[in-house]
Amino acid sequence: MASGPGRGSAGNVIAAICSLLIPGVGQLVQGRLLAALVWFVASLVVWAVTFGFLGWVVHILACIEAARWQPRR
């Protein structure tokens, strides 16, 4: 049996919801500054380049990544 937070934990659910709203915030909640910056910048770039048409794709991908993340043991 695994101990500590992992996939499906309340922390990952909260992080996923945060990343759905603003990409990178969920990763920041998990304490991953570099990943948060990458997702936030990627979101800005995609929103700007596609004039908003594909911006939600980055939101969804950041959400999934935050939900699936497991800390190294």
Sequence and secondary structure as in RCSB ss.txt:
>XXXX:A:sequence
MASGPGRGSAGNVIAAICSLLIPGVGQLVQGRLLAALVWFVASLVVWAVTFGFLGWVVHILACIEAARWQPRR
>XXXX:A:secstr
   S  TT HHHHHHHHHHHHSTTHHHHHTT HHHHHHHHHHHHHHHHHTTTSSHHHHHHHHHHHHHH     
